[in-house]
C-alpha cells in the first residue's frame, strides 16, 4: 500500500523546474509579475502621491519629471493610481479564479467520479460555455447589480466551466488506472481515492489553467469596469481609469493609454508564464 500512495515520481517536478527556468519568455513574464506584485503590496510606500488626491491646479498635465505618467482631469497622479490599481486588479483576478477553481474542481471531480452526476453537470457546463465569457459576466452583473464584488462573482462563474471540464477529464482518466483500481480493491473509500490519487494527478493542468485564467479574469474585470459594471470611480482600477480617460483621448491620450498598457502588460505576463508552465509540466504539448 505504501507504493500505491505515491502518485508521482519526485524527479519530474525537478525536471519541470529546469525546463521552466530555461524558458526565457516565461521567466520574463514571471519577473515582471514579481515586480508588479511587490509594487502592489508596497503601494503606499512606492507610489509617489496619494492616488485619490485632487489638485485642480495640476489637472491634465502631460508626463513630466514631477508626474512620470502625467495627471488626469482631476489632477491625480496617474502613476500612483496605476500602482494602487495593481493591488485592486490582482485581488479581483485572484478571487475570481479562486471562485472558479473551487467550484469547478468540485463539480469536475463529482462529474468524473460519480457517473450519475456526470450528465447534468456536463449539460450545465455546456450551456454556460455556449456564451462568451465576457457576455456571461455582463449578464450576471446585470442580474446582480453593478459593483466590484458582483463583478468578481460574475467573472468567477465565467471561469467555472473550464475548470470543471478539465478536472472531469482528468478524473475520468485517472480513475481507470491500475493503482486506483488496486487501491479500490484494497478497500480505499471514494473520498480517499479522490484526495490521495485523483487530485494530486490533476494538479499540474489546474496550475496551468489557473495561471492563464488569471489573465482572462483581470481582462474581463477591466472590461466590466470600463463599461461601468465593476469598480467605480474614484477607485483606481485600471478599467475604470481607462473609462474616465476616454473622453479626453483626442487631446490627452495619456489618461486612458497608460492604464490600458498596464492591463496589456499584466495579461501578457500571465499568458507567458502560463504557456511556460504548460510546456514545463507537459513537454509533449510543446509544438
TACORBEL-V214597 format. One line per field, one symbol per residue. ss: DSSP state (@ for helix, = for strand, . for the rest). burial: I if it has 16 or more other ideal C-beta (glycine too) atoms within 10 Angstrom, else O. A space follows every 10 residues. Layout:
ss: ???
burial: ???
//
This chain:
ss: .........@ @@@@@@@@@@ @@.@@@@@@@ @@@@@@@@@@ @.@@@@.... .....@@@.. .......... =.....=@@@ @@@@@@@@@@ @@@@@@@@@@ @@@@@@@@@@ @@@.@@@@@@ @@@@@@@@@. ..@@@@@@@@ @@@@...@@@ @@@@@@@@@@ @@@@@@@@@@ @@@@...@@@ @@@@@....@ @@@@@@@@@@ @@@@@@@@@@ @@@@@@@@@@ @@@@@@.... .......@@@ @@@@@@@@.. ...@@@@@@@ @@@@@@@@@@ @@@@@@@@@@ @.@@@..
burial: OOOOOOIOOO OOOOOIOOII OOIOOIOOII OIIOOIOOII OOIOOOIOIO IOOOOOOIOI IOOOOOIOII IIOIIIIIII IIIIIIIIII OIIOIIIOII IOIIIOIIII IIIOOOOIOO IIOOIOOOIO OOIIOIIIOI IOOOOIOIOI IIIIIIIIII IIIIIIIIOI IIOIIOOOII OOIOOOOIOO OOIIOIIIIO IIOIIIOIII IIIIIIIIII IIIIIIOOII IOOIIIIIII IIIIIOOOOO OIOIIIIIII OIIOOIIOII IIIIIIIIII IOOOOOO
//
